[in-house]
């Protein structure tokens, strides 16, 4: 489904989306040599409000103990 460009949503959990990234110039951190990074598609993850609330509640409770 994602490969065809359609988003995937899992109710109460999250959504997964494909995003296009443009080609860009970068630098090899080891050698300092310029490198070209080609255009590509990347997967993004967006948590649902329910997941965020649950995660924040668990994190908050663990800080209190």
PDB file of N, CA, C and O in Angstrom:
ATOM      1  N   UNK A   1       0.832  -1.187   0.000  1.00  0.00           N
ATOM      2  CA  UNK A   1       0.000   0.000   0.000  1.00  0.00           C
ATOM      3  C   UNK A   1       0.876   1.250   0.000  1.00  0.00           C
ATOM      4  O   UNK A   1       0.652   2.162  -0.796  1.00  0.00           O
ATOM      5  N   UNK A   2       1.872   1.300   0.887  1.00  0.00           N
ATOM      6  CA  UNK A   2       2.757   2.466   0.923  1.00  0.00           C
ATOM      7  C   UNK A   2       3.513   2.633  -0.384  1.00  0.00           C
ATOM      8  O   UNK A   2       3.717   3.755  -0.846  1.00  0.00           O
ATOM      9  N   UNK A   3       3.929   1.527  -0.981  1.00  0.00           N
ATOM     10  CA  UNK A   3       4.690   1.601  -2.230  1.00  0.00           C
ATOM     11  C   UNK A   3       3.876   2.242  -3.347  1.00  0.00           C
ATOM     12  O   UNK A   3       4.442   2.850  -4.255  1.00  0.00           O
ATOM     13  N   UNK A   4       2.558   2.112  -3.288  1.00  0.00           N
ATOM     14  CA  UNK A   4       1.711   2.728  -4.310  1.00  0.00           C
ATOM     15  C   UNK A   4       1.434   4.200  -4.015  1.00  0.00           C
ATOM     16  O   UNK A   4       0.770   4.879  -4.798  1.00  0.00           O
ATOM     17  N   UNK A   5       1.944   4.692  -2.886  1.00  0.00           N
ATOM     18  CA  UNK A   5       1.794   6.103  -2.553  1.00  0.00           C
ATOM     19  C   UNK A   5       0.642   6.417  -1.624  1.00  0.00           C
ATOM     20  O   UNK A   5       0.394   7.584  -1.319  1.00  0.00           O
ATOM     21  N   UNK A   6      -0.070   5.395  -1.166  1.00  0.00           N
ATOM     22  CA  UNK A   6      -1.197   5.622  -0.263  1.00  0.00           C
ATOM     23  C   UNK A   6      -0.724   5.585   1.187  1.00  0.00           C
ATOM     24  O   UNK A   6       0.167   4.813   1.544  1.00  0.00           O
ATOM     25  N   UNK A   7      -1.333   6.430   2.015  1.00  0.00           N
ATOM     26  CA  UNK A   7      -1.010   6.453   3.438  1.00  0.00           C
ATOM     27  C   UNK A   7      -1.629   5.243   4.131  1.00  0.00           C
ATOM     28  O   UNK A   7      -2.630   4.692   3.674  1.00  0.00           O
ATOM     29  N   UNK A   8      -1.014   4.844   5.239  1.00  0.00           N
ATOM     30  CA  UNK A   8      -1.552   3.768   6.060  1.00  0.00           C
ATOM     31  C   UNK A   8      -1.850   4.358   7.427  1.00  0.00           C
ATOM     32  O   UNK A   8      -0.992   4.992   8.040  1.00  0.00           O
ATOM     33  N   UNK A   9      -3.070   4.147   7.901  1.00  0.00           N
ATOM     34  CA  UNK A   9      -3.458   4.642   9.220  1.00  0.00           C
ATOM     35  C   UNK A   9      -3.960   3.476  10.045  1.00  0.00           C
ATOM     36  O   UNK A   9      -4.775   2.674   9.590  1.00  0.00           O
ATOM     37  N   UNK A  10      -3.460   3.397  11.259  1.00  0.00           N
ATOM     38  CA  UNK A  10      -3.913   2.383  12.201  1.00  0.00           C
ATOM     39  C   UNK A  10      -4.612   3.146  13.319  1.00  0.00           C
ATOM     40  O   UNK A  10      -3.964   3.840  14.103  1.00  0.00           O
ATOM     41  N   UNK A  11      -5.911   3.018  13.390  1.00  0.00           N
ATOM     42  CA  UNK A  11      -6.730   3.782  14.325  1.00  0.00           C
ATOM     43  C   UNK A  11      -6.240   3.610  15.760  1.00  0.00           C
ATOM     44  O   UNK A  11      -6.027   2.490  16.223  1.00  0.00           O
ATOM     45  N   UNK A  12      -6.066   4.719  16.448  1.00  0.00           N
ATOM     46  CA  UNK A  12      -5.627   4.692  17.838  1.00  0.00           C
ATOM     47  C   UNK A  12      -4.141   4.473  18.007  1.00  0.00           C
ATOM     48  O   UNK A  12      -3.651   4.449  19.135  1.00  0.00           O
ATOM     49  N   UNK A  13      -3.408   4.313  16.913  1.00  0.00           N
ATOM     50  CA  UNK A  13      -1.971   4.072  17.015  1.00  0.00           C
ATOM     51  C   UNK A  13      -1.176   5.136  16.273  1.00  0.00           C
ATOM     52  O   UNK A  13      -0.513   5.964  16.899  1.00  0.00           O
ATOM     53  N   UNK A  14      -1.235   5.121  14.934  1.00  0.00           N
ATOM     54  CA  UNK A  14      -0.406   6.059  14.178  1.00  0.00           C
ATOM     55  C   UNK A  14      -0.745   6.028  12.701  1.00  0.00           C
ATOM     56  O   UNK A  14      -1.563   5.231  12.240  1.00  0.00           O
ATOM     57  N   UNK A  15      -0.093   6.920  11.975  1.00  0.00           N
ATOM     58  CA  UNK A  15      -0.178   6.948  10.525  1.00  0.00           C
ATOM     59  C   UNK A  15       1.215   6.874   9.933  1.00  0.00           C
ATOM     60  O   UNK A  15       2.172   7.392  10.508  1.00  0.00           O
ATOM     61  N   UNK A  16       1.324   6.235   8.793  1.00  0.00           N
ATOM     62  CA  UNK A  16       2.589   6.126   8.077  1.00  0.00           C
ATOM     63  C   UNK A  16       2.406   6.782   6.720  1.00  0.00           C
ATOM     64  O   UNK A  16       1.425   6.511   6.027  1.00  0.00           O
ATOM     65  N   UNK A  17       3.338   7.642   6.333  1.00  0.00           N
ATOM     66  CA  UNK A  17       3.218   8.395   5.096  1.00  0.00           C
ATOM     67  C   UNK A  17       4.544   8.359   4.342  1.00  0.00           C
ATOM     68  O   UNK A  17       5.613   8.355   4.951  1.00  0.00           O
ATOM     69  N   UNK A  18       4.466   8.334   3.025  1.00  0.00           N
ATOM     70  CA  UNK A  18       5.663   8.460   2.202  1.00  0.00           C
ATOM     71  C   UNK A  18       5.849   9.925   1.858  1.00  0.00           C
ATOM     72  O   UNK A  18       4.889  10.627   1.543  1.00  0.00           O
ATOM     73  N   UNK A  19       7.090  10.381   1.922  1.00  0.00           N
ATOM     74  CA  UNK A  19       7.407  11.765   1.603  1.00  0.00           C
ATOM     75  C   UNK A  19       8.565  11.795   0.629  1.00  0.00           C
ATOM     76  O   UNK A  19       9.519  11.031   0.776  1.00  0.00           O
ATOM     77  N   UNK A  20       8.496  12.653  -0.348  1.00  0.00           N
ATOM     78  CA  UNK A  20       9.574  12.808  -1.328  1.00  0.00           C
ATOM     79  C   UNK A  20      10.616  13.774  -0.777  1.00  0.00           C
ATOM     80  O   UNK A  20      10.275  14.836  -0.255  1.00  0.00           O
ATOM     81  N   UNK A  21      11.880  13.403  -0.894  1.00  0.00           N
ATOM     82  CA  UNK A  21      12.967  14.308  -0.514  1.00  0.00           C
ATOM     83  C   UNK A  21      13.776  14.620  -1.763  1.00  0.00           C
ATOM     84  O   UNK A  21      14.059  13.733  -2.569  1.00  0.00           O
ATOM     85  N   UNK A  22      14.142  15.873  -1.916  1.00  0.00           N
ATOM     86  CA  UNK A  22      14.909  16.299  -3.082  1.00  0.00           C
ATOM     87  C   UNK A  22      16.364  15.868  -2.953  1.00  0.00           C
ATOM     88  O   UNK A  22      16.849  15.592  -1.856  1.00  0.00           O
ATOM     89  N   UNK A  23      17.048  15.816  -4.084  1.00  0.00           N
ATOM     90  CA  UNK A  23      18.487  15.560  -4.081  1.00  0.00           C
ATOM     91  C   UNK A  23      19.174  16.755  -3.420  1.00  0.00           C
ATOM     92  O   UNK A  23      18.689  17.883  -3.497  1.00  0.00           O
ATOM     93  N   UNK A  24      20.303  16.494  -2.772  1.00  0.00           N
ATOM     94  CA  UNK A  24      21.017  17.583  -2.110  1.00  0.00           C
ATOM     95  C   UNK A  24      22.499  17.267  -2.015  1.00  0.00           C
ATOM     96  O   UNK A  24      22.921  16.123  -2.185  1.00  0.00           O
ATOM     97  N   UNK A  25      23.269  18.292  -1.744  1.00  0.00           N
ATOM     98  CA  UNK A  25      24.697  18.126  -1.515  1.00  0.00           C
ATOM     99  C   UNK A  25      24.936  17.946  -0.028  1.00  0.00           C
ATOM    100  O   UNK A  25      24.284  18.584   0.798  1.00  0.00           O
ATOM    101  N   UNK A  26      25.873  17.074   0.307  1.00  0.00           N
ATOM    102  CA  UNK A  26      26.230  16.823   1.700  1.00  0.00           C
ATOM    103  C   UNK A  26      27.745  16.699   1.782  1.00  0.00           C
ATOM    104  O   UNK A  26      28.452  16.909   0.796  1.00  0.00           O
ATOM    105  N   UNK A  27      28.226  16.359   2.955  1.00  0.00           N
ATOM    106  CA  UNK A  27      29.660  16.221   3.148  1.00  0.00           C
ATOM    107  C   UNK A  27      29.934  14.957   3.946  1.00  0.00           C
ATOM    108  O   UNK A  27      29.264  14.683   4.942  1.00  0.00           O
ATOM    109  N   UNK A  28      30.927  14.184   3.501  1.00  0.00           N
ATOM    110  CA  UNK A  28      31.353  12.994   4.227  1.00  0.00           C
ATOM    111  C   UNK A  28      32.022  13.475   5.517  1.00  0.00           C
ATOM    112  O   UNK A  28      33.024  14.186   5.451  1.00  0.00           O
ATOM    113  N   UNK A  29      31.493  13.106   6.690  1.00  0.00           N
ATOM    114  CA  UNK A  29      32.055  13.610   7.944  1.00  0.00           C
ATOM    115  C   UNK A  29      33.479  13.122   8.220  1.00  0.00           C
ATOM    116  O   UNK A  29      34.240  13.788   8.922  1.00  0.00           O
ATOM    117  N   UNK A  30      33.833  11.978   7.675  1.00  0.00           N
ATOM    118  CA  UNK A  30      35.165  11.430   7.921  1.00  0.00           C
ATOM    119  C   UNK A  30      36.230  12.113   7.080  1.00  0.00           C
ATOM    120  O   UNK A  30      37.294  12.473   7.584  1.00  0.00           O
ATOM    121  N   UNK A  31      35.938  12.292   5.786  1.00  0.00           N
ATOM    122  CA  UNK A  31      36.954  12.840   4.882  1.00  0.00           C
ATOM    123  C   UNK A  31      36.733  14.316   4.559  1.00  0.00           C
ATOM    124  O   UNK A  31      37.646  14.993   4.085  1.00  0.00           O
ATOM    125  N   UNK A  32      35.518  14.816   4.817  1.00  0.00           N
ATOM    126  CA  UNK A  32      35.212  16.190   4.471  1.00  0.00           C
ATOM    127  C   UNK A  32      34.896  16.373   2.995  1.00  0.00           C
ATOM    128  O   UNK A  32      34.648  17.490   2.541  1.00  0.00           O
ATOM    129  N   UNK A  33      34.904  15.286   2.256  1.00  0.00           N
ATOM    130  CA  UNK A  33      34.670  15.317   0.810  1.00  0.00           C
ATOM    131  C   UNK A  33      33.188  15.558   0.501  1.00  0.00           C
ATOM    132  O   UNK A  33      32.324  14.956   1.140  1.00  0.00           O
ATOM    133  N   UNK A  34      32.882  16.430  -0.469  1.00  0.00           N
ATOM    134  CA  UNK A  34      31.483  16.651  -0.848  1.00  0.00           C
ATOM    135  C   UNK A  34      30.877  15.390  -1.477  1.00  0.00           C
ATOM    136  O   UNK A  34      31.543  14.675  -2.226  1.00  0.00           O
ATOM    137  N   UNK A  35      29.617  15.136  -1.163  1.00  0.00           N
ATOM    138  CA  UNK A  35      28.914  13.954  -1.654  1.00  0.00           C
ATOM    139  C   UNK A  35      27.521  14.391  -2.109  1.00  0.00           C
ATOM    140  O   UNK A  35      26.908  15.258  -1.486  1.00  0.00           O
ATOM    141  N   UNK A  36      27.027  13.799  -3.179  1.00  0.00           N
ATOM    142  CA  UNK A  36      25.681  14.088  -3.666  1.00  0.00           C
ATOM    143  C   UNK A  36      24.739  13.002  -3.159  1.00  0.00           C
ATOM    144  O   UNK A  36      24.990  11.814  -3.363  1.00  0.00           O
ATOM    145  N   UNK A  37      23.668  13.402  -2.505  1.00  0.00           N
ATOM    146  CA  UNK A  37      22.644  12.468  -2.050  1.00  0.00           C
ATOM    147  C   UNK A  37      21.463  12.611  -3.001  1.00  0.00           C
ATOM    148  O   UNK A  37      20.911  13.701  -3.154  1.00  0.00           O
ATOM    149  N   UNK A  38      21.083  11.525  -3.630  1.00  0.00           N
ATOM    150  CA  UNK A  38      20.021  11.553  -4.633  1.00  0.00           C
ATOM    151  C   UNK A  38      18.631  11.731  -4.041  1.00  0.00           C
ATOM    152  O   UNK A  38      18.429  11.584  -2.836  1.00  0.00           O
ATOM    153  N   UNK A  39      17.682  12.047  -4.908  1.00  0.00           N
ATOM    154  CA  UNK A  39      16.284  12.157  -4.497  1.00  0.00           C
ATOM    155  C   UNK A  39      15.808  10.784  -4.024  1.00  0.00           C
ATOM    156  O   UNK A  39      16.247   9.750  -4.528  1.00  0.00           O
ATOM    157  N   UNK A  40      14.905  10.797  -3.051  1.00  0.00           N
ATOM    158  CA  UNK A  40      14.438   9.522  -2.512  1.00  0.00           C
ATOM    159  C   UNK A  40      13.097   9.714  -1.816  1.00  0.00           C
ATOM    160  O   UNK A  40      12.656  10.836  -1.570  1.00  0.00           O
ATOM    161  N   UNK A  41      12.467   8.593  -1.508  1.00  0.00           N
ATOM    162  CA  UNK A  41      11.234   8.621  -0.722  1.00  0.00           C
ATOM    163  C   UNK A  41      11.561   8.099   0.665  1.00  0.00           C
ATOM    164  O   UNK A  41      12.300   7.126   0.813  1.00  0.00           O
ATOM    165  N   UNK A  42      11.006   8.750   1.684  1.00  0.00           N
ATOM    166  CA  UNK A  42      11.230   8.324   3.060  1.00  0.00           C
ATOM    167  C   UNK A  42       9.890   8.086   3.743  1.00  0.00           C
ATOM    168  O   UNK A  42       8.884   8.710   3.405  1.00  0.00           O
ATOM    169  N   UNK A  43       9.892   7.190   4.691  1.00  0.00           N
ATOM    170  CA  UNK A  43       8.702   6.864   5.454  1.00  0.00           C
ATOM    171  C   UNK A  43       8.655   7.749   6.693  1.00  0.00           C
ATOM    172  O   UNK A  43       9.643   7.862   7.417  1.00  0.00           O
ATOM    173  N   UNK A  44       7.509   8.376   6.935  1.00  0.00           N
ATOM    174  CA  UNK A  44       7.345   9.173   8.144  1.00  0.00           C
ATOM    175  C   UNK A  44       6.287   8.518   9.024  1.00  0.00           C
ATOM    176  O   UNK A  44       5.372   7.854   8.537  1.00  0.00           O
ATOM    177  N   UNK A  45       6.433   8.717  10.311  1.00  0.00           N
ATOM    178  CA  UNK A  45       5.555   8.124  11.313  1.00  0.00           C
ATOM    179  C   UNK A  45       4.919   9.258  12.101  1.00  0.00           C
ATOM    180  O   UNK A  45       5.624  10.116  12.632  1.00  0.00           O
ATOM    181  N   UNK A  46       3.598   9.270  12.181  1.00  0.00           N
ATOM    182  CA  UNK A  46       2.909  10.292  12.967  1.00  0.00           C
ATOM    183  C   UNK A  46       2.017   9.594  13.982  1.00  0.00           C
ATOM    184  O   UNK A  46       1.018   8.980  13.608  1.00  0.00           O
ATOM    185  N   UNK A  47       2.369   9.681  15.273  1.00  0.00           N
ATOM    186  CA  UNK A  47       1.569   9.012  16.296  1.00  0.00           C
ATOM    187  C   UNK A  47       0.191   9.654  16.440  1.00  0.00           C
ATOM    188  O   UNK A  47       0.025  10.852  16.209  1.00  0.00           O
ATOM    189  N   UNK A  48      -0.788   8.844  16.823  1.00  0.00           N
ATOM    190  CA  UNK A  48      -2.141   9.363  17.051  1.00  0.00           C
ATOM    191  C   UNK A  48      -2.175  10.111  18.380  1.00  0.00           C
ATOM    192  O   UNK A  48      -1.275   9.972  19.209  1.00  0.00           O
ATOM    193  N   UNK A  49      -3.221  10.900  18.568  1.00  0.00           N
ATOM    194  CA  UNK A  49      -3.395  11.617  19.838  1.00  0.00           C
ATOM    195  C   UNK A  49      -3.482  10.624  20.993  1.00  0.00           C
ATOM    196  O   UNK A  49      -2.920  10.869  22.061  1.00  0.00           O
ATOM    197  N   UNK A  50      -4.180   9.506  20.792  1.00  0.00           N
ATOM    198  CA  UNK A  50      -4.315   8.497  21.843  1.00  0.00           C
ATOM    199  C   UNK A  50      -2.952   7.950  22.254  1.00  0.00           C
ATOM    200  O   UNK A  50      -2.682   7.793  23.445  1.00  0.00           O
ATOM    201  N   UNK A  51      -2.100   7.660  21.287  1.00  0.00           N
ATOM    202  CA  UNK A  51      -0.771   7.135  21.587  1.00  0.00           C
ATOM    203  C   UNK A  51       0.057   8.176  22.331  1.00  0.00           C
ATOM    204  O   UNK A  51       0.753   7.841  23.290  1.00  0.00           O
ATOM    205  N   UNK A  52      -0.009   9.427  21.903  1.00  0.00           N
ATOM    206  CA  UNK A  52       0.739  10.491  22.575  1.00  0.00           C
ATOM    207  C   UNK A  52       0.290  10.662  24.022  1.00  0.00           C
ATOM    208  O   UNK A  52       1.116  10.792  24.925  1.00  0.00           O
ATOM    209  N   UNK A  53      -1.014  10.661  24.234  1.00  0.00           N
ATOM    210  CA  UNK A  53      -1.542  10.818  25.593  1.00  0.00           C
ATOM    211  C   UNK A  53      -1.102   9.655  26.469  1.00  0.00           C
ATOM    212  O   UNK A  53      -0.661   9.869  27.598  1.00  0.00           O
ATOM    213  N   UNK A  54      -1.215   8.429  25.969  1.00  0.00           N
ATOM    214  CA  UNK A  54      -0.806   7.244  26.739  1.00  0.00           C
ATOM    215  C   UNK A  54       0.677   7.276  27.061  1.00  0.00           C
ATOM    216  O   UNK A  54       1.079   6.994  28.190  1.00  0.00           O
ATOM    217  N   UNK A  55       1.487   7.617  26.076  1.00  0.00           N
ATOM    218  CA  UNK A  55       2.936   7.656  26.273  1.00  0.00           C
ATOM    219  C   UNK A  55       3.312   8.731  27.281  1.00  0.00           C
ATOM    220  O   UNK A  55       4.136   8.499  28.166  1.00  0.00           O
ATOM    221  N   UNK A  56       2.709   9.906  27.145  1.00  0.00           N
ATOM    222  CA  UNK A  56       3.015  10.990  28.078  1.00  0.00           C
ATOM    223  C   UNK A  56       2.568  10.656  29.492  1.00  0.00           C
ATOM    224  O   UNK A  56       3.246  11.004  30.458  1.00  0.00           O
ATOM    225  N   UNK A  57       1.436   9.987  29.617  1.00  0.00           N
ATOM    226  CA  UNK A  57       0.953   9.592  30.939  1.00  0.00           C
ATOM    227  C   UNK A  57       1.929   8.605  31.582  1.00  0.00           C
ATOM    228  O   UNK A  57       2.265   8.745  32.758  1.00  0.00           O
ATOM    229  N   UNK A  58       2.382   7.615  30.823  1.00  0.00           N
ATOM    230  CA  UNK A  58       3.334   6.632  31.350  1.00  0.00           C
ATOM    231  C   UNK A  58       4.652   7.290  31.732  1.00  0.00           C
ATOM    232  O   UNK A  58       5.230   6.969  32.770  1.00  0.00           O
ATOM    233  N   UNK A  59       5.128   8.209  30.899  1.00  0.00           N
ATOM    234  CA  UNK A  59       6.380   8.905  31.184  1.00  0.00           C
ATOM    235  C   UNK A  59       6.237   9.742  32.444  1.00  0.00           C
ATOM    236  O   UNK A  59       7.136   9.758  33.286  1.00  0.00           O
ATOM    237  N   UNK A  60       5.120  10.433  32.579  1.00  0.00           N
ATOM    238  CA  UNK A  60       4.878  11.284  33.742  1.00  0.00           C
ATOM    239  C   UNK A  60       4.801  10.444  35.013  1.00  0.00           C
ATOM    240  O   UNK A  60       5.351  10.832  36.044  1.00  0.00           O
ATOM    241  N   UNK A  61       4.123   9.292  34.951  1.00  0.00           N
ATOM    242  CA  UNK A  61       3.999   8.415  36.118  1.00  0.00           C
ATOM    243  C   UNK A  61       5.347   7.866  36.545  1.00  0.00           C
ATOM    244  O   UNK A  61       5.606   7.747  37.742  1.00  0.00           O
ATOM    245  N   UNK A  62       6.212   7.529  35.598  1.00  0.00           N
ATOM    246  CA  UNK A  62       7.517   6.968  35.954  1.00  0.00           C
ATOM    247  C   UNK A  62       8.421   8.024  36.584  1.00  0.00           C
ATOM    248  O   UNK A  62       9.301   7.682  37.374  1.00  0.00           O
ATOM    249  N   UNK A  63       8.225   9.299  36.253  1.00  0.00           N
ATOM    250  CA  UNK A  63       9.017  10.370  36.870  1.00  0.00           C
ATOM    251  C   UNK A  63       8.600  10.599  38.313  1.00  0.00           C
ATOM    252  O   UNK A  63       9.414  11.025  39.133  1.00  0.00           O
ATOM    253  N   UNK A  64       7.339  10.321  38.633  1.00  0.00           N
ATOM    254  CA  UNK A  64       6.826  10.526  39.987  1.00  0.00           C
ATOM    255  C   UNK A  64       7.318   9.468  40.962  1.00  0.00           C
ATOM    256  O   UNK A  64       7.338   9.716  42.168  1.00  0.00           O
ATOM    257  N   UNK A  65       7.712   8.306  40.482  1.00  0.00           N
ATOM    258  CA  UNK A  65       8.132   7.223  41.384  1.00  0.00           C
ATOM    259  C   UNK A  65       9.606   7.226  41.610  1.00  0.00           C
ATOM    260  O   UNK A  65      10.121   6.381  42.343  1.00  0.00           O
TER     261      UNK A  65
END
